[in-house]
Amino acid sequence: MKKKIIAGLLLLSLVSVLGCGTAGKVDEAVSEAVTSKETASAATNTEKKVEESFPAPVSYSGRSEDQTENLLPKHSYKLSASHEVDGRQGIAWADGKYYVSGSTELICYDSEWKKTASTDDPFKGFENEVNHIGDIDVYNGEIYAGVEYFMDGEAKNIQIAVYDADTLEMKRSFPFEEASGQTEVSGIAVDPDSRTIWMCSWADGESGRYLYRYDLDNGSYLGKWHLQAPPQWIQGVTYYDGFLYITADDGTADLGEPDHIYRCSANPDGSFMTTTLERTLDDVTLQGEIEGLSFDREQGQMLVSYNRGARIVLGMPRGFYEGYDKELHEIFVYDIQGL
């Protein structure tokens, strides 16, 4: 208290000697000092409140853009053949056979692309109404399919369905996790190394920015991973040698723009996956709508499902382009270089 009184008397004496003009400056200086101290104190308190209110951010080591080996395509690809098929949705290879999915059918082809089996009633046995199969995968003698009710860009009753690869009959199914935020299923991939299932979504917005993961053995939901940067209009997904390959219908067919294939690690570090542009599909016959993909591990080939001829509106065929009176479905076969 005495120190404060003495300091005050010294300040008054200084003002008297220097005059009123200087006194104003001194007052301003004192005011600024007090304000500065109050601001600093408020900032400190704010920082303290922030630290108390929020947990520390998750630590992630390394920048994706510095990992140049992951920013380049994994392989180069040379188009070697194309085969017209009956289904318009997906393709899967297993044990020397090719499995194709249509919106309402499953078809099997032999190694020479001759049809050996098909079903036009793949929805028999489902409790909830479904009308659409997306891209598929085959593992251990079973076909895995994302099934839903789809109409004009909107979906419901999403589930994972498992079919017998020989008879093409549905064996079992289990629903997706509604809390995941997934609103559509366009494709499915089995990762036998981690014994998980990955699902993708064609839907625009939040749903299409993630890949969704399930346990292969019991179907339990394991979480979702944010794609950075996310491809648009994802149509299919498949697993191959530690990576997930994704097809995106991101080219405008009316302008002759190509669609693309992207790649990301199947073993993400954290809650996101960094995507890499793997292939621009500028060598398919006329631009149309890309669908699913798969890999023939025996021949070292990438298989891409593609449609052309039909105009697609909200994910559904609506009329035809000039020169077409039906939609054509083809599998384009690419030899993988550098294996």
Secondary structure, DSSP 8 states (H G I E B T S, - for coil): -HHHHHHHHHHHHHHHHH-HHHHHHHHHHHHHHHHHHHHHHHHHHHHHHHHHHS-------S-GGG-GGGTS-S-EEEEEEEEEES-SSEEEEETTEEEEEETTEEEEE-TTS-EEEEES-TTTT-SS---EEEEEEEETTEEEEEEEEEETTEEEEEEEEEEETTT--EEEEEE--GGG------EEEEETTTTEEEEE---SSGGGGEEEEEETTT--EEEEEEEES--SSEEEEEEETTEEEEEE--S-GGGT--EEEEEEESS-SSSEEE-EEEEEE-SSSS--EEEEEEEETTTTEEEEEEEESEEEETTEEEEE-TT-SS-EEEEEEEEEE--
